[in-house]
Every structure is written in C-alpha cells, then in structure tokens.
Amino acid sequence: MQFASMAAFYSISWLSFRILPPLVGDSPQVWLFGITTLFVLLNSWSNAFVYLINNAEIKKTLRKTIKKGTQTSWTRGIGGRQASSTQ
C-alpha cells in the first residue's frame, strides 16, 4: 500500500512534468505550468504523509496524545480519583 500510493503520486507528477510543457508550448496559457508545480508539491507531501502514517512509533505517540487530550479534569478527578461533594 505504501509503495503503491507513493508510486501513483510520483507517476502523476512525472507525467505532468513531461507532458504539459510540450502541450502548452508558447501559448498564453502559462498558468498550466502551475498544475505541474502543484503535482510536485503533492508528491512531496504525500511521501511525508505516507511515511508518517506507516511509522508504528508515531502511531503509538499520536494515540497516546489523543487519548490524553480526550480526558478532561472532570473525568480524571482530583489526584486521579473522582471528586465527591461529601468529605
């Protein structure tokens, strides 16, 4: 899965880099070169994203952070115990 997604983004980037310039040529539609730039940026971002989501250590850290963030002071209580109104 990791290799397939990275290969797909790379192929789209490379194809746009090789095909769009001859198609555009000297036409006034120079903005089409922005598409190539966008695909190259998406390729870079996708590589980082794919590596991050497939890294077990990062997954573990994110799960801990999310789990910690969902706990509120009410659920944790005072000193790790539920607070009660009677002492």
SULDA-V9588 format. One record per backbone hydrogen bond with DSSP energy under -1.0 kcal/mol. CO is the residue of the C=O (numbers start at 1). NH is the residue of the N-H. Records with the same first field share a line. If there is no record, write none. Layout:
CO->NH + NH
This chain:
1->5
2->6
3->7
4->8
5->9
6->10
7->11
8->12
9->13
10->14
11->15
12->16
13->17
14->18
15->19
16->20
19->23
20->24
21->25
24->27
28->30
29->32
30->33
31->34
32->35
33->37
34->38
35->39
36->40
37->41
38->42
39->43
40->44
41->45
42->46
43->47
44->48
45->49
46->50
47->51
48->52
49->53
50->54
55->59
56->60
57->61
58->62
59->63
60->64
61->65
62->66
63->67
64->68
65->69
66->70
72->76
73->77
78->81
81->78
